[in-house]
Structure formats: C-alpha cells, structure tokens
Amino acid sequence: MIDPVAVHLGPLAIRWYGLIMATAFLIGIALACRRSAQNQLDPNHILNLMIVVIPAAIIGARFYYVAFEWASYRDNFWEIFAVWHGGLAIHGGLIGGTLAGIWYARRYKLPVWLLADIVAPSLILGQAIGRWGNFINQEAHGGPVTPEFIAHFPGFIQRQMFIEGQYYHPTFLYESLWNLAVFGFLTWFWPRRRFSGEVALLYLGLYSAGRFFIEELRTDSLMLGPLRAAQLVSAILLVVATAGIWYGGKKAGLLPRKSPGKSTQKRPL
C-alpha cells in the first residue's frame, strides 16, 4: 500500500491526494490560458476565473458528497472540512464551478459559451489526473475481482487494489482512461467545432456516458433511494447535452431542413 502522506514538514503532512489535485488544477489552468490567448480572450480572465471557480467547485463537490453521507459526518462536524481525506463528488463540483463561472462571465461581460468551450478540455484532463488521488486513497474502486483478473494490470495497481485481503476493480483507472480519451477527442474536435458551446456540451455528454457505465461497477456510490445518484445525474446530463447539441446545430443552420411535401391540393381542370 502506498502511504497517502507524501512528505512531512514538521507537524504538517502533505498528502498525495492534495498534490495530485493541485497538479490537475495547474495543468488545466495552463491549458485554458493557452487556448484563451488563441481565441483573443485575455488569459488573465482565466486566472481570475479560477480564483472564483476552484473554491466554488471544491465547496460544491464536498458539500454534495457530505449531503449524501451525512450520517458519517453529523457526529464529527470538523471532518466535513478535511477534503484531503477524500470525499469530493464531481457532480457537486460541476454545479458549484458552473454557477461561479456564469457569475464571473456575466460580471465581466464575457461570452459564456466560448468560455465554457475553453475550459471544458482542461476540466476533463484535470478529472483524468485527479482520479489518481482516489487511487492513492484506495477509494472510488469497484467490486471484488479475482487474482487472475487483476493480474492483467501493472503490479503497482495490483498492490494498491489489494484491500483487506481482497482485490478490487480499479474503476479509478477506467474513468481516468475514459476521461483522457475524451480530452483527446475534444482537442481534436476543437478546430472543427461548428458553434459556440459545442465543445462544452460534448464534454458534458461524453463524460456522463462513461461515468454512467463505470458507476455500475463501484461500491461507494452515493445513493438516492434505490438509485445511484451519479448514474441518475449522468443520464440527465447526457440528455441535456444531446438536446443542447441538437438545438445549437439547428440554430446555427447546420441541420438539414425538411423538404416541402408534395401538395395534395388538386389543380383546377
């Protein structure tokens, strides 16, 4: 098992989870700044935006998680703030970050959908990197698997997925690889986008599709009654993204128009 603490600085313990998340944020910001400059948008807006969005996303992700796991926190209030112990829900982060981003864009009269397109590839890349924080914490894994199954993975993953005498599905890896593939696709698609907001909507739809299926394997799903909350939200977001792409394409005149039907009116004799 990998020690979740990377280094001790006196009484301060620097955890791998925090280092990995910080790395994800920094790489994502650098990528968004570069993309912003390429699209005649002042990169300083990206830096200022992140000052608002990152705290909002972390708060949203944490409180979304805590809301579903309240029984684990109601008797240990201060643990709510211990985000370095894990327990961040991406859908809560999306809600918090999106609301903060819209507020910033409106405040400074920036094009909301262009801003969303610029940020989307950075976001999915950050998610791909961030899942390795779950790996260190031995969380966000799937159900039990056999030694024969886990043997297909590198040794360091096998060892970290051996928890209390049992091997588990490395679902963190499945999602990380899926997110990396989505990032590659969005990067390829960027110069081919047909309307503002299409990249952001594709991010939303593709991420949600992968998360829906991967969530079925996990053992730590947040539940909403008998339903897995992440699957329900992913299904809703997939529908929203699909409708948004259809509407955006129609508004941009990209969808074929219906050919006029033949008239059934009889001609005068």
C-alpha positions in Angstrom: 0.0 0.0 0.0 1.2 3.5 -0.9 1.5 5.9 2.0 -1.1 8.6 1.4 1.2 11.1 3.0 3.9 12.2 0.5 6.1 14.2 2.9 6.0 15.5 6.5 7.1 19.1 7.0 7.3 19.2 10.8 3.7 18.8 12.1 2.3 19.3 8.6 1.5 16.3 6.5 1.5 16.9 2.7 -0.8 14.2 1.2 -0.6 12.7 -2.3 -4.2 13.5 -2.8 -3.7 17.2 -2.4 -0.6 17.2 -4.6 -2.3 15.4 -7.4 -5.4 17.7 -7.3 -3.1 20.7 -7.2 -1.2 19.3 -10.3 -4.5 18.7 -12.1 -5.6 22.3 -11.4 -2.3 23.8 -12.6 -2.1 21.8 -15.8 -5.8 22.6 -16.5 -5.2 26.4 -15.9 -2.1 26.5 -18.2 -4.0 24.7 -21.0 -7.0 27.0 -20.7 -4.8 30.1 -20.7 -3.2 28.9 -23.9 -6.5 28.2 -25.5 -7.8 31.6 -24.3 -5.0 33.5 -26.0 -5.6 31.6 -29.2 -9.2 32.8 -29.2 -8.5 36.5 -28.5 -9.6 36.3 -24.9 -7.3 37.8 -22.3 -5.7 34.9 -20.4 -5.9 37.0 -17.2 -9.6 36.3 -17.2 -8.8 32.6 -17.0 -6.6 33.2 -14.0 -9.1 35.4 -12.3 -11.9 33.0 -13.2 -10.0 30.1 -11.5 -9.7 32.2 -8.3 -13.5 32.1 -8.2 -14.3 28.7 -9.7 -11.8 26.5 -7.9 -13.0 27.3 -4.4 -16.6 27.1 -5.5 -16.0 23.7 -7.2 -14.3 22.3 -4.1 -17.0 23.6 -1.8 -19.7 22.2 -4.2 -18.0 18.9 -4.5 -17.5 18.5 -0.8 -21.0 19.5 0.3 -22.6 17.4 -2.4 -20.7 14.4 -1.0 -21.4 15.3 2.6 -25.1 15.7 1.9 -25.4 12.1 0.7 -23.1 10.8 3.5 -24.5 13.0 6.3 -24.7 10.0 8.7 -20.9 9.7 8.6 -20.4 13.4 9.4 -23.1 14.5 11.7 -21.2 13.4 14.8 -17.8 14.6 13.5 -18.5 18.1 12.2 -14.9 19.2 11.6 -14.3 16.2 9.4 -16.5 17.9 6.8 -13.6 20.3 6.1 -11.0 17.6 5.8 -11.1 17.4 2.0 -7.6 15.9 1.9 -9.1 12.7 3.3 -11.1 12.4 0.0 -14.8 12.6 -0.5 -15.3 15.1 -3.4 -18.2 14.4 -5.7 -17.5 15.6 -9.3 -21.2 16.5 -10.0 -21.2 18.8 -7.0 -18.1 20.4 -8.2 -19.6 20.9 -11.6 -22.6 22.6 -10.0 -20.5 24.9 -7.9 -18.0 25.7 -10.5 -20.6 26.3 -13.2 -22.5 28.7 -11.1 -19.4 30.6 -10.2 -18.2 30.6 -13.8 -21.5 32.0 -15.1 -21.4 34.7 -12.4 -17.9 35.7 -13.4 -18.7 35.8 -17.2 -21.8 37.9 -16.6 -20.0 40.2 -14.2 -17.3 41.0 -16.8 -19.5 40.6 -19.9 -17.6 37.6 -21.3 -19.0 35.2 -23.9 -20.3 32.4 -21.6 -20.3 29.6 -24.2 -16.9 30.4 -25.6 -15.5 30.4 -22.0 -17.2 27.0 -21.4 -15.6 25.7 -24.6 -12.1 26.9 -23.5 -12.4 25.4 -20.0 -14.0 22.0 -21.0 -10.9 20.2 -22.2 -8.9 21.4 -19.2 -11.7 20.2 -16.9 -11.8 16.6 -18.3 -8.0 16.4 -18.3 -8.0 17.6 -14.7 -10.5 14.8 -13.9 -8.3 12.2 -15.6 -5.4 13.3 -13.4 -7.4 13.7 -10.2 -8.7 10.1 -10.3 -5.1 9.1 -9.3 -5.7 10.8 -6.0 -8.5 8.2 -5.5 -6.0 5.5 -6.3 -3.7 6.7 -3.5 -6.6 6.8 -1.0 -7.8 3.4 -2.1 -11.3 4.8 -2.9 -13.6 5.0 -5.9 -12.8 1.4 -6.6 -15.2 -1.3 -7.9 -16.3 -4.6 -6.6 -14.2 -7.7 -5.8 -12.3 -9.4 -8.6 -10.2 -12.5 -8.9 -6.4 -12.6 -8.8 -6.5 -13.8 -12.4 -8.4 -10.7 -13.4 -6.2 -8.2 -11.6 -3.1 -9.8 -13.0 -3.8 -8.0 -16.3 -2.8 -4.7 -14.6 0.6 -3.4 -13.6 2.0 -4.5 -10.3 1.7 -1.2 -8.5 -2.1 -1.1 -9.3 -2.5 -4.7 -8.2 -0.8 -3.9 -4.9 -2.9 -0.8 -4.3 -6.1 -2.5 -5.2 -5.4 -5.3 -2.6 -7.5 -4.0 0.3 -8.1 -6.1 3.4 -7.3 -9.3 1.7 -9.3 -8.8 -1.5 -8.6 -7.4 -4.9 -11.0 -4.8 -6.4 -11.9 -3.4 -9.8 -9.6 -0.3 -10.4 -12.5 1.8 -11.6 -10.5 4.9 -10.9 -8.3 3.7 -13.8 -11.2 3.1 -16.1 -12.6 6.6 -15.6 -9.1 8.2 -15.8 -8.5 6.5 -19.2 -12.0 7.4 -20.4 -11.5 11.0 -19.4 -8.1 11.0 -21.1 -9.8 9.7 -24.3 -12.5 12.4 -24.1 -9.8 15.0 -23.7 -8.0 13.7 -26.8 -11.3 13.8 -28.8 -12.1 17.4 -27.6 -8.6 18.6 -28.5 -9.1 17.1 -32.0 -12.6 18.4 -32.3 -11.8 22.0 -31.2 -10.9 23.4 -34.7 -13.9 21.6 -36.1 -16.5 23.0 -33.7 -19.5 24.4 -35.5 -21.0 26.7 -32.9 -20.0 28.2 -29.6 -20.7 25.8 -26.7 -20.4 22.6 -28.8 -17.2 21.5 -27.1 -18.6 22.1 -23.7 -21.7 20.1 -24.5 -19.7 17.3 -26.0 -17.6 17.2 -22.8 -20.8 17.0 -20.7 -22.3 14.2 -22.8 -19.2 12.1 -23.3 -18.1 12.3 -19.7 -21.6 11.5 -18.5 -21.9 8.5 -20.8 -18.7 7.0 -19.5 -19.5 7.7 -15.9 -22.9 6.1 -16.2 -21.4 2.7 -17.1 -18.4 2.9 -14.8 -20.6 3.8 -11.8 -22.3 0.5 -12.1 -19.1 -1.2 -11.0 -18.4 1.0 -8.0 -19.0 0.0 -4.4 -19.1 3.5 -2.9 -21.8 5.1 -5.0 -23.8 7.9 -3.4 -27.4 6.6 -3.3 -30.7 8.4 -3.9 -33.2 5.8 -2.6 -32.6 2.7 -4.7 -30.8 4.7 -7.4 -27.1 5.5 -7.8 -27.1 9.3 -7.8 -24.2 9.6 -10.2 -26.0 7.4 -12.8 -29.2 9.4 -12.5 -27.4 12.7 -12.8 -25.2 11.4 -15.7 -28.4 10.3 -17.6 -29.9 13.7 -17.1 -26.8 15.5 -18.2 -26.5 13.2 -21.3 -30.0 14.1 -22.3 -29.3 17.8 -21.7 -26.1 17.7 -23.7 -27.7 15.8 -26.6 -30.6 18.3 -26.7 -28.2 21.2 -26.5 -26.1 20.0 -29.4 -29.2 19.4 -31.5 -30.6 22.9 -30.7 -27.2 24.5 -31.3 -26.8 22.8 -34.6 -30.4 23.8 -35.6 -29.9 27.4 -34.5 -26.6 27.6 -36.5 -28.4 26.3 -39.6 -26.4 23.0 -39.6 -29.3 20.6 -39.6 -31.0 19.8 -43.0 -34.3 21.4 -43.4 -37.4 19.3 -44.2 -38.1 19.2 -47.8 -41.6 20.6 -48.6 -44.1 17.8 -49.0 -46.0 17.4 -52.2 -49.2 19.4 -52.4 -52.3 17.4 -52.1 -54.4 20.2 -53.5 -56.0 19.3 -56.9 -55.2 21.6 -59.8 -58.2 23.2 -61.4 -59.2 21.5 -64.6 
